[in-house]
């Protein structure tokens, strides 16, 4: 998934529906001042979650440990075990240095602020005479 436009999720999420086979499902929400990424990581110890940002790539890795006794015999086994990783490519309109994360009830929320230079700003209109004086 590429976050390379001002509306980073519009194309990717409409083109490809979420599937039951997703190991770490993700929702992305563009808000006024940031982008919120919500990763489903139920049953994962928050201490095993690692988030890194390197050259515009946000990577989330999480590890789910196997929990069973020696005499246990599985008759259904659908929960993925081991380490899972998701990578999100951040556009240059996002501030990768300001990434923050929180974990609540099996949901990891990662907030990426919009870069100041990418935010809308109001341009002051000067009188024509004042503009000529500045040009001299």
N, C-alpha and C positions, 0 to 999 in steps of 0.2 A: 504494500500500500504506500503510495507516494503522497506526501503532504506538500505539494509544490504550487498550489494555487491559493488564492485568498479563501476560497471555500474548499478546503482540502478533502472533505469526505463526500462531496456531492456525487462524484462519478463512481468511485470505487464501491460504495455501499449500495447504490442503485443497480449497478451492473451485476453484482454477485450476491445472492441472498445468503444469509447465515445458514450453516449446515450443522446438523447434529454431530458431525464428526470433528468439529473444530476443537482442538486441544485446549487453547486459551482464547475463548471468544472475546471479541473486542467491540465496544461501542465508542464512537467518536462524536463529540459535540463541539461545534464551533460556537463560542460565545463572544461577547463584545470585546473583551480584553484578553482572552486566552482560548486555548483548545483543551478540552477535557477528554481524556482517554480512560475508559473503564474496562478493566480486564477481569473476567471471571476466573478466580483461582480458589475454588472451594476445596477445603480439606488440605490446604497447603500452609505450612508453618510460615508466618511472615518473616522469620529470621532466614529462611531459605530463599527468599526473593532477592534478586539482584537487578538493579536498574543502572544502565550505563548510557552515556551519550558520548559518541565519538564521531567527529566530522559529519555532523548532521544526521546521524543514525541513532535513534533511541532504541535500546535493546532491553527487553524484560525477560529474565530467566527465572524459572521457579522449579523447585524440586519436590515431588511427592514421594514419600517413603512407603514402601511395602509394609503392611501390617497384617501378619497372620502367624498362627502357631505352626509347629512342626506337623501336627496331626490334621491340620485343616486341609480340606480338599475342595477346590473351587468347582462349582457347577455352572456358574455364570461369572464372567470376568470382562467387564466393559470399561472400568475406570483405568485410564492410562496412568502408568507409574514411571518414575524417573524424572529427568529434567526436560522441560519444555521451554521453548524460546520463541518470542515474537519480536520482529524488527519493524520499526516504523521510520520511514525517511521523512525528516523534517525539512520544510522549505526554509529559505533564508528570511522569510517574513516572521518566523517564530524565533523566540529568544531561548536557545538551547541552554544557556547558562542559568536560566531562572527556573528550571524544571523542579517541581515539588511532587511528593507522593504521599499517599495515606492509604491505610488498609483497614477496612471495616467489614465484618460479616462475610468474608470470602470474596470481597470485591476490592481490587487495587485501583485507586484513582490517581492518575498521573495528570498534573496540570502543567501545560506549557504556555507561558505568556506570549502574547503577540509582541514583536519587537517594536520599540517606540517609533522607529522610522517607518513602520508599516501602518501605524494608526492614522486615521484621518486627522487632518489639522486644518484650522481656519487660516486663510491667507488674508492679510490686511490689505485693503485697497487705499492707496495714497492719492492725493490730488495730483493732477498733471504737473503743476509747477514744482511740487516737492520732489517728484520723480526726476525732473530735469536737473534740479540742484544736486541730487545724489549722483547723477550720471557724470557731472563735471569733475 
